[in-house]
Amino acid sequence: MQAGVVQWERAIADYETHLRSERGYSVATLRSYGSDLRALASFAAEHAVSDPAAVDLGLLRDWLWAAQQADLSKASIARRAAAARGFTAWLERTGAAVTDAGRRLRAPKADRRLPRVVTVQQASDLLDGLAERAATGDPIAVRDAAVVELLYASGLRVSELVGIDVDDVDLDRLTARVLGKGAKERVVPFGVPALNAMVDYLRMARPALFARRGNVVARSSDDDAALFLGAHGGRLNTRTVYRLVSGLLENLPGSGPSGPHTLRHTAATHLLDGGADLRAVQELLGHASLGTTQIYTHVSAERLKESYQRAHPRA
């Protein structure tokens, strides 16, 4: 392996360790940033820059321009810029570089599309269908009903949902403790339907799923503690939740993503439609910035406009 490649790889690996241990970044974010920075390393090598500390603003701008010419989306380019700015700032802060080359790096703002939201009736029908399946007593069906009820009730991210342990749930107070982005802990409420679904799951389905592990030698204490279990008794993973929710949403009207985040968007929008305070919704979702939460006020406005145009005789 060439010396320049080794320098870049070592620097990126050290930066990833910093993001994971000190900043609490998620696995998905680490994967994205690592991919972006390795793309930068390849671009730098093509321009004879073998040392990360030798990167300058011109090279970074050329890298983003090349991405634009390759028809990368604005969102991807914006993420590349963010990854580069964080990396060069860290290089300067740790003394690996004399200056922060990315301080003045700018990227086009990502197009801000309104998130997909299902209607109250659609959400109700979806949950009723899950309840009917759960009534058969099948452990997976009972678990799925509890998973979707909790996602919709609390607006959780899928990573937060699968990270919940049994001890994190307070069935008396109807709350769950979750670990969000940046390793920030918060307590989220849920309603009676979600409570009932989780009680059924904990009473009937979880013991049955746990028993499927059999006499597995490499038992994990993390799996033992998990609230939601997979088909083989280990902690439920995000892929399974994506498949579950996507399958439920694929036949519903509307365009856009159909994963668990749609339920998060839906929960936030329905709360605001029902008169919830924006700050309360921000706290529920675990948003660091109120501006992030405000997108849902735009969703509510769009829904109001659509209803007006359908219903008003002079629209």
Secondary structure, 3 states (H helix, E strand, C coil): CCHHHHHHHHHHHHHHHHHHHCCCCCHHHHHHHHHHHHHHHHHHHHCCCCCHHHCCHHHHHHHHHHHHHCCCCHHHHHHHHHHHHHHHHHHHHCCCCCCCCCCCCCCCCCCCCCCCCCCHHHHHHHHHHHHHHHCCCCHHHHHHHHHHHHHHHHCCCHHHHHCCEHHHEECCCCEEEEECHHHCEEEEECCHHHHHHHHHHHHHHHHHHHHCCCCCCCCCHHHHHECCECCCCCECCHHHHHHHHHHHHCCCCCCCCCCHHHHHHHHHHHHHHCCCCHHHHHHHHCCCCHHHHCHHHHHHHHHHHHHHHHHCCCC
